[in-house]
Structure formats: C-alpha cells, structure tokens
Amino acid sequence: MLNVRIKQLIHAIVLSEELNYVRAAERVFLTQSALSRSIQGLEETLGVRLFERSVHAVSLTPVGTAFVKRARLLVGDAERLQQDMRRQAAGEGGAVSFGVGPMMAGVLIPAMLEGVRVRYPGLRIQVVTHQPDVLLAQLNQRQIEFFIADIRALQSGRDLEILPLPLQAGGFLCRSAHPLLQRGPVALPDVLRYGLYAACMSDALHQLVKPALQLSAHEDLPILAESNDLRMLKAMTLNSDVILLATLSCAEEELHAAHLVPLVLSDTLNLHAEPGIVSLKQYRVSPPGRMIIDSILAQQIRDAAPGSL
C-alpha cells in the first residue's frame, strides 16, 4: 500500500505551479530543504521522477504532468470530504436512517422531525416503521443506526445500548357511540369479547402483554387485526365496535376531539408501553443521528415539564 500523504500531493501541485522551490516553499510554509525532502520522498514512494531539476530551472516530467492532474482531483475530493464532515458534525448536511415502532411513530416523530428540518435543512432523514424484532434485525445489519420502540422484549447485554424513555400510558379506546359506553365501569371480559385492534407485536411482547390483560400464557390475545399503520387502525376503530389497544398519546388528537374514548374498567390494569432508544455499543452513532436522539430527549423533557399538554 502506497504511503502517500495529502500534504505531499499539495506540495507537488504547488511546485508544479511555481516551478521554483523558494516560491513554492513560501506558499506551503516550509523551508526550501523541507519541501525538497517532501518531493524526493514522494518520488521514492511512487518510484518515478516527477520533476527535472537543474541549477537554474525546475520542470515537470511527462509522468509528473499526468500525476499533478490526478493529484488535483484527489486533493479536491479530500477538501470536499473534510467540508462535508464538518457540515455533518454541525448538522448542516449528511444523512441518517433510524427505526421507530408503530406506537412511537405518531407520538415522537412528527414534531421532532419538523424541528430538526427547520434547524438542519440539509439533513436527509430516512425513518423505518416496524415492530421491535424487525428493527433489531435491521440494526444488527447496520441498515439503521438506532431505533425507538417498546424495549420490554429486548435484553440489554454486551451488544445493545438501551436508553429508556418515559413510560407511555395505555388503554382500551373505542368510538364515541360504542355500546360499552352506555354502562358504568366495564369488566375486562366484556371488553375482550369485542376483539382488539393493535399494533404489530413480536411473540415475546405478546407474552408480556398477556398478564396485563389477565390472560394465561396459553391463551391467545383476542386480536382481530394487527398493523404497523396506527392511522389505519384508528380509522377502523372509528367504524366498528372493535376496541383499539394502544397508548393514549398515539391517539391524542382523536381523544381530544372525543372521536375516540378511553374505556373505564372496573379492574385496575397496568397497561403501558416502555419506549427506549436502542443502538449498538460497538458502533458510534453518527453526528446527525446523535442530533436526532438529542432532539427526542429534549422533546421528552419539554413534555414532562409542568403545564405541558
């Protein structure tokens, strides 16, 4: 492998322009002897003579002419690369791909992305929405840098870095004209009898949800339809008597407008989601990715502040 430094390329380019060691050395802030050693080292590494030298003149060899032409391109690429990295570090460019679970997609992402877009208009963002086990596979394959999803079925070990976020309260949501709303507090079996819509869940997450619904490990969840599209699930709930099992925050607009209503149960259930930000320990999240994570954390702090809605 050739051990050619960018500075040596710059030295050769400047010398080709000046064809004088004294003037070229002044331009690159070196002594004449230091510039001469740099050019000689470059020629020895390449195994070719780039410059013809005499007592009164310096000239390019034919090989040197071809070399300087290529060197200009390489130095230009290196300068642009450095500029791009600086812009990415400052949030002025670059790209980031990350994943988000369906329950979190409508809660955390829209406001956060709008804020990031305003602050960093040159940043390209790709968001993948899927269930946690699929996002974990994509993370391990380096298709995404990190993901935000329910972390209950994930194990934080040597490979995963998991940053918990505040719990998201959950509940049973139904349309405003649902028959169950004609009663007072309803029993859980009456709710489950109507069937459920829910976001897609892994088998492990299914097992974790069952105790909260007072079901044994051998009983099936009465889910009639699962989807990663929460907008579609909410629309289906508004047009049927099936109950939506979801976090309250993902239906904030519908609840505020009273289109969807949370059922009041006679039994106290611990329904919630445990979101978190998941990344790989052995890989550092890119500067654009870190800005996305910082924006999510800042949004969580604002939401938790007194008086926030």
C-alpha positions as CSV (number, residue, x, y, z in Angstrom):
1,M,0.0,0.0,0.0
2,L,1.4,3.4,-1.0
3,N,2.2,5.7,1.9
4,V,1.4,9.0,0.1
5,R,0.2,11.9,2.2
6,I,-2.3,14.6,1.1
7,K,0.3,17.2,2.1
8,Q,2.8,15.7,-0.4
9,L,0.3,15.9,-3.1
10,I,-0.3,19.6,-2.3
11,H,3.5,20.2,-2.3
12,A,3.8,18.7,-5.7
13,I,0.8,20.7,-7.1
14,V,2.3,24.0,-5.7
15,L,5.7,23.2,-7.1
16,S,4.2,22.5,-10.5
17,E,2.6,25.9,-10.4
18,E,5.6,27.9,-9.3
19,L,8.4,25.7,-10.8
20,N,10.6,27.3,-8.2
21,Y,11.5,25.8,-4.8
22,V,11.8,29.1,-3.0
23,R,8.4,30.5,-4.0
24,A,6.7,27.1,-3.6
25,A,8.2,26.6,-0.1
26,E,6.9,30.1,0.9
27,R,3.4,29.1,-0.3
28,V,3.3,25.9,1.8
29,F,5.0,27.5,4.8
30,L,8.1,25.2,4.6
31,T,11.8,25.8,4.3
32,Q,13.2,25.0,0.8
33,S,15.1,22.0,2.1
34,A,11.9,20.6,3.8
35,L,9.9,21.0,0.6
36,S,12.7,19.3,-1.4
37,R,12.7,16.3,1.1
38,S,8.9,16.1,0.7
39,I,9.1,15.9,-3.1
40,Q,12.0,13.5,-3.0
41,G,10.1,11.2,-0.6
42,L,7.1,11.3,-2.8
43,E,9.1,10.3,-5.9
44,E,10.8,7.5,-4.0
45,T,7.4,6.2,-2.8
46,L,6.0,6.3,-6.3
47,G,9.1,5.0,-7.9
48,V,9.1,7.7,-10.6
49,R,10.6,11.1,-11.2
50,L,8.0,13.9,-11.2
51,F,10.3,16.9,-11.7
52,E,13.5,17.6,-13.6
53,R,15.9,19.8,-11.6
54,S,18.8,21.9,-12.8
55,V,20.8,24.7,-11.3
56,H,18.5,27.4,-12.8
57,A,15.2,25.6,-13.5
58,V,12.6,23.2,-12.4
59,S,10.2,21.4,-14.8
60,L,7.7,18.7,-14.8
61,T,8.4,15.4,-16.4
62,P,5.7,13.8,-18.6
63,V,4.9,11.4,-15.7
64,G,4.8,14.4,-13.4
65,T,2.3,16.3,-15.6
66,A,0.0,13.3,-15.5
67,F,0.5,12.9,-11.8
68,V,-0.3,16.5,-10.9
69,K,-3.5,16.3,-12.9
70,R,-4.7,13.3,-10.9
71,A,-3.4,14.8,-7.6
72,R,-5.5,17.9,-8.1
73,L,-8.6,15.7,-8.3
74,L,-7.6,13.8,-5.2
75,V,-6.9,16.9,-3.1
76,G,-10.2,18.5,-4.3
77,D,-12.0,15.3,-3.2
78,A,-10.2,15.4,0.2
79,E,-11.1,19.0,0.7
80,R,-14.8,18.4,-0.1
81,L,-14.8,15.3,2.1
82,Q,-13.5,17.4,5.0
83,Q,-16.1,20.1,4.3
84,D,-18.9,17.5,4.2
85,M,-17.8,16.0,7.5
86,R,-17.7,19.4,9.1
87,R,-21.2,20.2,7.8
88,Q,-22.5,16.9,9.1
89,A,-20.9,17.5,12.5
90,A,-22.7,20.9,12.5
91,G,-25.9,19.3,11.4
92,E,-25.8,21.2,8.0
93,G,-25.8,18.1,5.8
94,G,-25.4,14.3,5.7
95,A,-28.0,11.6,6.1
96,V,-29.3,9.4,8.9
97,S,-31.5,6.3,8.9
98,F,-33.3,5.1,12.0
99,G,-36.3,3.0,13.0
100,V,-39.4,3.6,15.1
101,G,-42.1,1.3,16.5
102,P,-45.6,1.9,15.3
103,M,-46.8,3.2,18.7
104,M,-44.0,5.7,18.8
105,A,-44.2,6.8,15.2
106,G,-47.1,9.2,15.6
107,V,-46.1,10.4,19.1
108,L,-42.4,11.2,18.9
109,I,-41.6,11.6,15.3
110,P,-43.7,14.3,13.6
111,A,-42.9,17.3,15.9
112,M,-39.3,16.2,16.4
113,L,-38.7,15.9,12.6
114,E,-40.2,19.3,11.9
115,G,-37.9,20.8,14.5
116,V,-34.9,19.1,13.1
117,R,-35.9,20.1,9.5
118,V,-36.0,23.7,10.5
119,R,-32.7,23.7,12.3
120,Y,-30.8,21.4,9.9
121,P,-32.4,21.9,6.4
122,G,-29.6,20.0,4.6
123,L,-30.0,16.8,6.6
124,R,-31.6,13.8,4.8
125,I,-33.6,11.6,7.1
126,Q,-35.0,8.1,6.5
127,V,-37.4,6.7,9.0
128,V,-38.4,2.9,9.0
129,T,-41.5,2.0,10.9
130,H,-41.8,-1.6,12.1
131,Q,-42.1,-3.8,15.1
132,P,-39.1,-4.1,17.5
133,D,-37.8,-7.5,16.5
134,V,-37.6,-6.4,12.8
135,L,-36.0,-3.2,13.7
136,L,-33.4,-5.1,15.9
137,A,-32.5,-7.2,12.8
138,Q,-32.1,-4.1,10.7
139,L,-29.9,-2.6,13.4
140,N,-27.7,-5.6,13.6
141,Q,-27.3,-5.5,9.8
142,R,-26.4,-1.8,10.0
143,Q,-29.3,-0.8,7.9
144,I,-30.3,1.7,10.6
145,E,-28.3,3.5,13.2
146,F,-30.7,3.2,16.1
147,F,-34.4,2.7,16.7
148,I,-37.1,3.8,19.2
149,A,-39.6,1.2,20.3
150,D,-41.0,-0.8,23.2
151,I,-38.0,-2.3,24.9
152,R,-39.7,-4.8,27.2
153,A,-38.8,-7.8,24.9
154,L,-35.2,-6.7,24.4
155,Q,-32.3,-7.7,26.5
156,S,-29.6,-5.1,27.2
157,G,-26.3,-7.0,27.0
158,R,-22.9,-6.7,25.6
159,D,-24.2,-5.7,22.1
160,L,-27.1,-3.3,22.8
161,E,-27.1,0.2,24.3
162,I,-30.7,0.9,25.6
163,L,-31.7,4.3,26.8
164,P,-35.1,4.1,28.5
165,L,-37.7,6.9,27.8
166,P,-40.7,7.8,30.0
167,L,-43.5,5.2,30.1
168,Q,-46.4,5.7,27.8
169,A,-49.8,5.1,29.4
170,G,-52.0,2.7,27.5
171,G,-55.7,1.8,27.5
172,F,-58.7,0.5,25.6
173,L,-60.1,3.0,23.1
174,C,-63.4,2.8,21.3
175,R,-65.6,5.0,19.2
176,S,-67.8,7.6,21.0
177,A,-71.0,5.7,20.2
178,H,-69.8,2.3,21.4
179,P,-72.3,0.2,23.3
180,L,-69.9,-0.3,26.3
181,L,-70.1,3.5,26.9
182,Q,-73.7,3.1,27.9
183,R,-72.7,1.4,31.1
184,G,-70.5,2.5,34.0
185,P,-67.1,0.9,34.5
186,V,-66.9,-2.3,32.4
187,A,-65.3,-5.6,33.2
188,L,-62.3,-6.7,31.2
189,P,-64.0,-9.9,29.8
190,D,-66.7,-7.6,28.3
191,V,-64.0,-5.6,26.6
192,L,-62.2,-8.6,25.2
193,R,-65.4,-10.0,23.9
194,Y,-65.5,-7.3,21.2
195,G,-62.0,-8.2,20.0
196,L,-59.0,-5.9,19.7
197,Y,-57.0,-3.9,17.1
198,A,-53.4,-3.4,18.0
199,A,-50.0,-2.5,16.6
200,C,-47.9,-5.4,15.4
201,M,-46.1,-7.1,18.3
202,S,-43.5,-9.8,18.5
203,D,-44.3,-13.1,20.1
204,A,-42.2,-12.1,23.1
205,L,-44.1,-8.9,23.5
206,H,-47.4,-10.8,23.2
207,Q,-46.4,-12.9,26.2
208,L,-45.5,-9.8,28.2
209,V,-48.9,-8.2,27.4
210,K,-51.0,-11.2,28.4
211,P,-50.6,-10.8,32.2
212,A,-51.8,-7.2,32.0
213,L,-55.0,-8.5,30.3
214,Q,-55.4,-11.2,32.9
215,L,-54.7,-14.0,30.3
216,S,-52.6,-17.1,30.9
217,A,-49.5,-17.8,28.7
218,H,-51.6,-20.5,26.9
219,E,-54.4,-18.2,26.0
220,D,-54.4,-16.2,22.7
221,L,-54.8,-12.5,22.7
222,P,-58.2,-11.7,21.1
223,I,-56.6,-9.5,18.4
224,L,-58.6,-9.4,15.2
225,A,-56.2,-7.2,13.3
226,E,-52.6,-6.1,13.8
227,S,-50.8,-3.4,11.7
228,N,-47.9,-1.1,11.8
229,D,-50.2,1.6,10.4
230,L,-51.8,3.2,13.5
231,R,-53.7,5.7,11.4
232,M,-55.5,2.8,9.7
233,L,-56.2,1.1,13.0
234,K,-57.7,4.2,14.4
235,A,-59.9,4.6,11.3
236,M,-61.0,1.0,11.6
237,T,-61.9,1.5,15.3
238,L,-64.0,4.6,14.4
239,N,-66.0,2.5,12.0
240,S,-66.6,-0.6,14.2
241,D,-67.2,-1.9,17.7
242,V,-63.8,-3.5,17.9
243,I,-61.6,-2.0,20.7
244,L,-58.2,-0.4,20.0
245,L,-55.4,-1.4,22.4
246,A,-53.0,1.5,22.2
247,T,-51.1,4.2,24.1
248,L,-53.2,7.2,24.9
249,S,-50.6,9.5,23.3
250,C,-50.8,7.9,19.9
251,A,-54.5,8.9,19.7
252,E,-54.2,12.3,21.3
253,E,-56.0,14.2,18.5
254,E,-58.9,11.7,18.4
255,L,-59.2,11.7,22.2
256,H,-59.2,15.5,22.3
257,A,-61.9,15.6,19.7
258,A,-63.9,12.9,21.6
259,H,-63.9,10.8,18.4
260,L,-62.3,8.0,20.4
261,V,-63.0,7.5,24.1
262,P,-60.9,5.5,26.7
263,L,-63.0,2.8,28.4
264,V,-63.2,3.0,32.2
265,L,-62.7,-0.5,33.6
266,S,-63.9,-2.0,36.8
267,D,-60.5,-3.6,37.3
268,T,-57.2,-1.7,37.5
269,L,-54.9,-2.7,34.8
270,N,-51.2,-1.8,34.3
271,L,-51.4,-1.0,30.5
272,H,-48.4,0.9,29.2
273,A,-45.6,0.9,26.7
274,E,-41.9,1.1,27.7
275,P,-40.2,3.0,24.9
276,G,-36.5,3.3,24.6
277,I,-33.7,4.3,22.2
278,V,-31.7,1.2,21.1
279,S,-28.3,1.3,19.4
280,L,-25.2,-1.0,19.1
281,K,-22.5,-0.5,21.7
282,Q,-19.7,-1.2,19.3
283,Y,-20.7,1.5,16.8
284,R,-20.8,5.2,17.5
285,V,-24.0,6.9,16.3
286,S,-23.2,9.5,13.6
287,P,-23.4,13.2,14.4
288,P,-26.7,13.5,12.5
289,G,-28.1,10.5,14.4
290,R,-26.9,12.0,17.7
291,M,-28.8,15.2,16.9
292,I,-32.0,13.2,16.3
293,I,-31.6,11.5,19.6
294,D,-30.9,14.7,21.4
295,S,-34.0,16.2,19.8
296,I,-36.1,13.3,21.1
297,L,-34.7,13.6,24.6
298,A,-35.3,17.4,24.6
299,Q,-38.9,16.8,23.5
300,Q,-39.4,14.3,26.3
301,I,-38.1,17.0,28.8
302,R,-40.5,19.6,27.4
303,D,-43.4,17.1,27.5
304,A,-42.6,16.3,31.2
305,A,-42.4,20.0,32.2
306,P,-45.2,21.3,34.5
307,G,-48.1,22.8,32.4
308,S,-47.2,20.8,29.2
309,L,-50.1,19.2,27.4
